[in-house]
């Protein structure tokens, strides 16, 4: 079961799949990325917004990416999380497909080295 582009649904990776670009909510093929990359903050568009632009239902100038995106590690919290709790939080993001294995490994190394 391979990944597919969240914009057009094209198969990603593998022998016959398209090359892609990772964004916050998943991956988009290079064709979809070319259609999106003129939108400021396109990395933070939801899959539905991406599909609307790719399908032509919505014009690029009508799409507004969030101006104040807050990464989970930058979000204010009432208490400081331990490294183990933060790793669990990022593991959930990995399991939900929001971040890649490489991103998870990078965060885990950073948290364990501090």
C-alpha positions as CSV (number, residue, x, y, z in Angstrom):
1,X,0.0,0.0,0.0
2,X,1.8,3.1,-1.3
3,X,1.3,6.7,-0.7
4,X,-0.6,8.9,-3.0
5,X,-0.6,12.6,-3.8
6,X,-3.1,14.4,-1.7
7,X,-3.8,16.7,-4.6
8,X,-4.4,14.5,-7.6
9,X,-4.3,11.0,-6.1
10,X,-1.4,9.9,-8.2
11,X,0.8,7.1,-6.8
12,X,3.9,8.4,-5.1
13,X,7.3,6.6,-4.9
14,X,8.0,3.1,-5.9
15,X,9.0,1.9,-9.3
16,X,6.3,3.7,-11.3
17,X,5.1,6.3,-8.9
18,X,5.7,10.1,-9.2
19,X,8.3,12.0,-7.4
20,X,6.9,14.1,-4.7
21,X,7.4,17.0,-2.2
22,X,6.5,16.5,1.4
23,X,4.3,19.1,3.0
24,X,2.7,19.3,6.4
25,X,-0.4,17.2,5.6
26,X,1.3,14.7,3.3
27,X,2.9,14.6,-0.1
28,X,2.1,16.2,-3.4
29,X,3.5,15.2,-6.8
30,X,5.8,17.6,-8.6
31,X,3.0,18.6,-11.0
32,X,0.7,19.5,-8.1
33,X,3.5,21.3,-6.3
34,X,4.1,23.5,-9.4
35,X,0.4,24.5,-9.3
36,X,0.6,25.3,-5.5
37,X,4.1,26.8,-5.0
38,X,2.9,30.3,-6.1
39,X,0.6,30.4,-3.1
40,X,2.4,31.8,0.0
41,X,2.4,29.2,2.8
42,X,1.0,26.5,0.5
43,X,2.7,23.9,2.8
44,X,0.1,24.6,5.4
45,X,-3.0,24.2,3.1
46,X,-5.4,21.4,4.0
47,X,-5.8,18.4,1.7
48,X,-9.2,19.8,0.7
49,X,-7.8,23.2,-0.2
50,X,-5.1,21.5,-2.3
51,X,-7.6,19.3,-4.1
52,X,-9.8,22.3,-4.9
53,X,-6.8,24.2,-6.4
54,X,-5.6,21.2,-8.4
55,X,-9.1,20.4,-9.8
56,X,-9.7,24.0,-10.8
57,X,-12.7,24.4,-8.5
58,X,-11.0,27.3,-6.7
59,X,-8.5,29.8,-8.2
60,X,-5.1,30.2,-6.5
61,X,-5.8,33.8,-5.5
62,X,-8.9,32.7,-3.6
63,X,-7.0,30.3,-1.3
64,X,-5.5,31.8,1.8
65,X,-3.0,29.8,3.8
66,X,-3.0,30.4,7.6
67,X,-1.0,33.5,8.4
68,X,-0.2,32.4,11.9
69,X,0.7,28.7,11.7
70,X,1.9,27.3,15.0
71,X,4.1,24.3,14.9
72,X,3.3,21.8,17.7
73,X,6.8,22.4,19.3
74,X,6.2,26.2,19.3
75,X,2.7,26.1,20.8
76,X,2.5,27.6,24.3
77,X,1.7,25.1,26.9
78,X,0.8,25.4,30.6
79,X,3.5,22.9,31.6
80,X,6.9,21.8,30.3
81,X,6.7,18.3,28.8
82,X,9.3,15.7,29.6
83,X,11.3,14.4,26.6
84,X,9.4,11.1,26.8
85,X,6.0,12.9,26.7
86,X,7.2,15.0,23.7
87,X,8.4,11.9,21.9
88,X,4.9,10.3,22.5
89,X,3.3,13.4,21.1
90,X,5.4,13.3,17.9
91,X,4.9,9.5,17.6
92,X,1.1,10.2,17.4
93,X,1.8,12.7,14.6
94,X,3.9,10.1,12.8
95,X,1.2,7.4,13.3
96,X,-1.4,9.9,11.9
97,X,0.8,10.5,8.8
98,X,1.2,14.2,9.6
99,X,5.0,13.9,9.9
100,X,7.5,11.6,8.1
101,X,9.7,9.0,9.8
102,X,12.7,11.2,9.0
103,X,11.1,14.1,10.8
104,X,10.2,11.9,13.8
105,X,13.8,10.5,14.0
106,X,15.2,14.1,13.9
107,X,13.0,15.3,16.7
108,X,13.6,12.2,18.8
109,X,17.4,12.6,18.4
110,X,17.1,16.2,19.4
111,X,15.0,15.5,22.4
112,X,17.2,12.6,23.6
113,X,20.3,14.6,23.3
114,X,19.1,17.6,25.4
